[in-house]
Amino acid sequence: MKKMKKLRILYCLVAAVVAGIPEWIQAQTNPAPFIIPALREWQGATGSFEWKPATRLVVDPRYSKELLPVARLLAEDLAIITPGTTTLIKTGQAQKGTVFFSLDATGASLPPEGYSLQIDDQIAIKAKDVTGAIWATRTLLQLLEQAPQQKRLPKGTARDYPNYEVRGFVLDVGRKFFTLDFLKHYVKFMSYYKMNDFHIHLNDNGFKQFFGDDWDSTYSAFRLQNDTYPNLTAKDGSYTKKEFIELQQMAQRYGVNIIPEIDVPAHSLAFSKAVPGVGSKQYGMDHLDLDNPLTYTVIDNVFREYLKGPNPVFIGKEVHIGTDEYAKKDAEKFRKFTDHYIRFVEGFGKKVRMWGSLTHAQGTTPVKADGVTMNLWYNGYAEPKDMFALGYKGISTPDGWLYIVPAAGYYYDYLNVKKLYEEWTPNRIGKETFEENYPLLRGGAFAVWNDHVGNGITEKDVHHRVFPAMQVLSQKMWGGSAKPMEYAAFSTQAKEIGEGPGLNMLGRIHSKDSLVLAMDGHGHFTAPGKTARTNAAFDQHEKSIRLKGGTSFITTPFPGIGYGYTVSFSIKPEQGNAPDAVLFGSGDAMVTINQQGTGKLGFTREGYHYSFDYSVPANEWTKIVIKGNHKGTSLFVNGVLKEKLEGVKKTFPNGKQTARVQTLFFPLQWIGDRKNAAKAQLRDLKVFNVEFPDDMIRGL
């Protein structure tokens, strides 16, 4: 009893001492770290793991075949975010200070794609499968992105797993070409947010009312190399078979499935242009003629080319066959066509996805349902509850929530991400709401449709729309109805997470203040990186850089700066600048002193050319300010607004209108150019990562 009494007294003394220690000194249990999508479960510990250059990746030798590629992927990403370091990889047992990879493939503790992540004196990853291990590395990378000096990670244990099997994004590359590099960047970007389903809509066409009501003039494109019908492949941008295979293989490394879509029998103008005779004279050339046996021959041949043999072009498990928005009068023929291509594609060992439209196209002709998945986008075309009753699986793709159609004036230019965060989950499809874990509902997907061909929208513009949606919908498709915090807090913290290692498609440039690049009076640049001059001299008298035409440029550390910027400089051009002589350039855009030989200041990006209604006078100094956002681009001359390129409409002879988007992701890779630089002196260059109000520009 005396011993117990002494222990109680000792306990009270210790408790009193601890109570007297300031709270910030006492060991705290780490709250759940901010990750997108949020960790499903977290048990905090105290303290932190310090990531060091010597931190090694160790793979359980029992699973070396499966997990060494995952460790290599993480090592590649670490080399990007910590340049100059090499992360060693080996097989062996877990050790202090290492990251240990293993699998729990046979256990029931984790669902597919799930993983546990224990951060202590070592980091231990145990995943259900390879994909789960990949997601664990994405979580680590997000933790490192937000960590002080990218090295201190909070100790604790996470269990993480998706609520939905399909977490998707649909990109229409048929009506707007996206480069292969963009698609590769998007694979990495999606993987960073654990979005695992990249649906690429490979063919489509514009609306004929914007092309003189003439099908022959209406834009159409099929983006994949086709050897059976060479004229089918778009001339203004396409992917070779080799490139598309490599894209899919790369995506698999990142845990992302590429879902290729060939859209037939509507949206099919590319086919009727390539093979005359398969277009419908009754419904329009964007509809295939379902009475013509040649139609089946052609489409069979196209699918066969990508599906046949031991090494097909479409390497994944699923292929999308389109089947949407065909004329209602021919419902039975449409149903027959749909059933044929379900079975045809399945004959090559693939699972089929489709849009379906079977509510719109009601009839008696049977259409196979078993094993088939529908993108459920509009209940009037395919009523979800009826499709589920028939046995179809579904991917929630509701247009009223999830369709981005850039600058079109309908659907969404930017998704309402606050409302999505607060109200939507994949079980909401149009007016229907299903149980959150409804067994036939595979998940969700949002989409970008480039309906208005040639409206000036660029890859940068599309990404600016997609980025905030990707962050929010990643959370909704992974976590379902669970909201880890209020939207305002989510939105604020989400700004600290980017696109993934090595990616900066938004063109964000961070600095201690808004000035990110400047040239002083000695020709030196203030920037966190190197600049270099090639045939561009500093003029001591004018305190300026002289661009000499031809090959004459300065390289900067930045490819360009994204929307919400202000660029100011003084310029003294010479007489007789060549057409399109470049002041600022990059791989994406150029700002010119003589745009297309008009003598006016202007810019070019992605094949679109824009001029300000202003010519810079030769042989005298002029102060120029260009500022830009996601709506347009403004020019100020000597502190006065000269022109705002924004909100312009293109009007067609029939009175129809589309937007003419005049944005500029300002190029900074070169001041001047490697081939066609301007002849001009530049000084007082300043680049700000904010868009100044008009009245402030007078002070620049």
Helices and strands as residue ranges (DSSP letters): H 2-20, E 41-50, E 57-59, G 61-63, H 64-81, E 89-91, E 99-103, E 115-119, E 123-127, H 130-146, G 148-150, E 152-160, E 166-172, H 180-192, E 197-201, E 203-205, G 208-210, E 220-222, G 230-232, H 241-253, E 257-264, H 269-274, E 279-280, E 284-288, H 293-307, E 318-322, G 328-330, H 331-346, E 351-354, E 373-376, H 384-390, E 393-396, H 399-402, E 403-404, H 417-423, E 428-429, E 432-433, E 441-448, H 459-479, H 487-494, E 515-519, E 525-526, E 532-534, E 536-539, E 544-555, E 560-561, E 565-573, E 582-585, E 589-592, G 595-597, E 602-605, E 608-611, E 622-628, E 632-637, E 640-646, E 649-651, E 657-659, E 666-667, E 670-688, H 694-697
